[in-house]
Amino acid sequence: MIRSSLEVASFGALVSMRLELQPGMNVILGPNEAGKSTLFKALQHLLLTPVHLNKRSFQQLIGPLLPVGGGDTVSCTLEFQVEGQRFRLAKSWGADAWAELHLPDGARITREEAVEARLLELLPVRPGTLRNVLLTYQSGLPATMADLEADRETVHGLSDLLHRGVLDTDGVSVGRFQEALDSQCQEYLRHW
């Protein structure tokens, strides 16, 4: 899954914002309270949180993200590609709860259960692996390690992803890959 843009209509303190993502590594920098964590949460909820939640789950997951100036709904959109095909996922939580997945051929899926089922097919790993490994905060790494020990499904999902990554190297040696990765990281970090 290659993410190409994240659009936030209203999510926490963020309003009417669009973030264009480039191929490769994207680094989001900013001062405290600039919205970096809110962008992360928007992406996390788009991929992992159903829109129809019971009252307790809504208060716990979405309540803290309701617009700062007031309002009863948060919504955002993610554009992404899977195997060269473009998709658009939009979700809204709150008084106006809905989910919509635009397919490459222009068709739309709007029934939440169907959107979630199709999203599961499109994700590169199972939700547990995505939540606990690929979408984790640095401060959450100790909990991630504990979760990995307790949840074997996540470990197997991560193992499958890494195995596919190795097989998809098209004959590039691990050493050459490491050199290219180190070079790319140095290039990105040189500007800090």
C-alpha positions as CSV (number, residue, x, y, z in Angstrom):
1,M,0.0,0.0,0.0
2,I,1.5,3.3,-1.1
3,R,-0.2,6.4,0.5
4,S,-0.3,9.4,-1.8
5,S,-2.3,12.0,0.2
6,L,-4.1,12.5,3.5
7,E,-6.8,15.1,3.7
8,V,-8.3,16.2,7.0
9,A,-11.7,18.0,6.9
10,S,-11.8,18.2,10.7
11,F,-9.8,16.2,13.2
12,G,-8.8,17.6,16.5
13,A,-7.2,21.0,16.0
14,L,-6.7,20.3,12.2
15,V,-9.2,21.7,9.8
16,S,-9.2,21.7,6.0
17,M,-5.7,20.4,5.6
18,R,-4.2,18.2,2.8
19,L,-0.8,16.5,3.1
20,E,0.8,15.2,-0.1
21,L,3.0,12.2,0.4
22,Q,5.9,11.3,-1.9
23,P,7.2,7.9,-2.8
24,G,9.7,6.7,-0.3
25,M,10.1,7.9,3.2
26,N,8.1,10.9,4.3
27,V,9.2,12.7,7.5
28,I,6.9,15.1,9.2
29,L,8.6,17.7,11.3
30,G,7.2,20.5,13.4
31,P,7.2,22.0,16.8
32,N,5.1,20.6,19.7
33,E,1.4,21.0,19.2
34,A,1.7,21.5,15.4
35,G,-0.5,18.5,14.7
36,K,2.0,15.7,13.9
37,S,0.3,13.3,16.3
38,T,-3.1,14.3,15.1
39,L,-2.1,13.4,11.5
40,F,-0.8,10.1,12.7
41,K,-4.1,9.4,14.6
42,A,-6.1,10.4,11.5
43,L,-4.2,7.8,9.4
44,Q,-4.5,5.2,12.1
45,H,-8.2,5.7,12.5
46,L,-8.8,5.7,8.8
47,L,-7.2,2.3,8.4
48,L,-8.3,0.6,11.6
49,T,-11.3,2.2,13.2
50,P,-14.9,1.5,12.1
51,V,-17.2,4.5,11.9
52,H,-20.1,3.1,13.9
53,L,-18.9,2.8,17.5
54,N,-20.7,2.3,20.7
55,K,-20.9,5.3,23.1
56,R,-18.0,4.1,25.3
57,S,-15.6,3.4,22.3
58,F,-16.6,6.7,20.6
59,Q,-15.8,8.6,23.8
60,Q,-12.5,6.8,24.2
61,L,-11.2,6.8,20.6
62,I,-12.9,9.8,18.9
63,G,-14.1,12.1,21.7
64,P,-10.6,13.6,22.3
65,L,-10.3,14.3,18.5
66,L,-13.6,16.3,18.1
67,P,-12.9,19.8,16.7
68,V,-11.4,22.0,19.3
69,G,-13.7,24.9,18.5
70,G,-16.8,22.7,18.9
71,G,-18.5,20.2,16.6
72,D,-19.7,16.7,16.8
73,T,-18.0,15.1,13.8
74,V,-14.5,14.3,12.6
75,S,-13.6,13.2,9.1
76,C,-10.6,12.5,6.9
77,T,-9.7,10.9,3.6
78,L,-6.7,8.8,2.4
79,E,-5.7,8.3,-1.2
80,F,-3.5,5.3,-1.8
81,Q,-2.3,2.8,-4.3
82,V,-2.2,-1.0,-4.2
83,E,-0.4,-2.7,-7.1
84,G,-0.6,0.4,-9.2
85,Q,-4.4,0.8,-8.7
86,R,-5.7,4.0,-7.0
87,F,-8.1,4.0,-4.1
88,R,-9.7,6.7,-2.0
89,L,-10.9,5.9,1.5
90,A,-13.0,8.5,3.4
91,K,-14.5,8.1,6.9
92,S,-16.5,10.3,9.2
93,W,-17.1,9.6,12.9
94,G,-19.7,11.3,15.1
95,A,-23.2,12.6,14.4
96,D,-22.6,12.0,10.7
97,A,-21.0,8.5,10.7
98,W,-20.1,7.0,7.3
99,A,-17.4,5.3,5.3
100,E,-16.8,5.3,1.6
101,L,-14.2,3.5,-0.5
102,H,-13.7,4.7,-4.1
103,L,-12.4,1.8,-6.3
104,P,-10.0,2.1,-9.3
105,D,-12.8,1.7,-11.8
106,G,-14.8,4.6,-10.3
107,A,-17.2,2.4,-8.4
108,R,-17.9,3.2,-4.7
109,I,-18.5,1.0,-1.6
110,T,-20.5,2.8,1.1
111,R,-21.8,0.0,3.4
112,E,-19.4,0.1,6.3
113,E,-19.0,-3.7,6.6
114,A,-18.1,-3.9,2.9
115,V,-15.7,-1.1,3.2
116,E,-13.9,-2.7,6.2
117,A,-13.8,-6.1,4.5
118,R,-12.3,-4.7,1.3
119,L,-9.8,-2.6,3.3
120,L,-8.7,-5.8,5.1
121,E,-7.9,-7.3,1.6
122,L,-6.0,-4.2,0.6
123,L,-3.8,-3.8,3.7
124,P,-0.3,-5.2,3.4
125,V,-0.6,-6.9,6.8
126,R,-3.2,-7.9,9.3
127,P,-4.7,-5.1,11.5
128,G,-2.8,-6.3,14.6
129,T,0.5,-6.0,12.8
130,L,-0.4,-2.6,11.4
131,R,-1.6,-1.3,14.8
132,N,1.2,-2.7,17.0
133,V,4.2,-2.6,14.7
134,L,3.9,-0.4,11.7
135,L,1.8,2.4,13.3
136,T,3.3,2.7,16.7
137,Y,4.8,5.7,18.5
138,Q,8.4,5.7,19.6
139,S,7.2,5.9,23.2
140,G,5.0,2.9,22.6
141,L,7.9,0.5,21.6
142,P,8.0,-1.2,25.0
143,A,4.3,-2.0,24.8
144,T,4.8,-3.1,21.1
145,M,7.4,-5.6,22.2
146,A,5.1,-6.9,24.9
147,D,2.2,-7.1,22.4
148,L,4.4,-9.0,20.0
149,E,5.3,-11.6,22.7
150,A,1.6,-12.0,23.5
151,D,0.1,-11.9,20.0
152,R,1.6,-14.6,17.7
153,E,-0.7,-13.5,14.8
154,T,1.0,-10.1,14.7
155,V,4.4,-11.8,14.7
156,H,3.4,-14.0,11.8
157,G,1.9,-11.1,9.9
158,L,5.2,-9.1,10.3
159,S,7.2,-12.2,9.3
160,D,5.1,-12.5,6.1
161,L,5.6,-8.8,5.3
162,L,9.4,-9.0,5.8
163,H,9.6,-12.2,3.8
164,R,7.7,-10.6,0.9
165,G,10.1,-7.6,1.2
166,V,13.1,-9.9,0.9
167,L,11.6,-11.8,-2.0
168,D,10.7,-8.5,-3.8
169,T,14.3,-7.3,-3.9
170,D,14.7,-8.5,-7.5
171,G,18.1,-9.9,-6.9
172,V,19.5,-6.9,-5.0
173,S,21.9,-8.1,-2.4
174,V,21.2,-7.3,1.2
175,G,24.5,-5.5,1.5
176,R,23.8,-3.3,-1.5
177,F,20.3,-2.6,-0.2
178,Q,21.8,-1.6,3.2
179,E,24.2,0.7,1.5
180,A,21.4,2.4,-0.5
181,L,19.3,2.7,2.6
182,D,22.1,4.2,4.6
183,S,22.8,6.6,1.8
184,Q,19.2,7.7,1.6
185,C,18.9,8.1,5.4
186,Q,22.1,10.2,5.5
187,E,20.6,12.4,2.7
188,Y,17.4,12.9,4.6
189,L,19.0,13.5,8.0
190,R,21.7,15.8,6.6
191,H,19.1,18.6,6.5
192,W,18.3,18.3,10.2
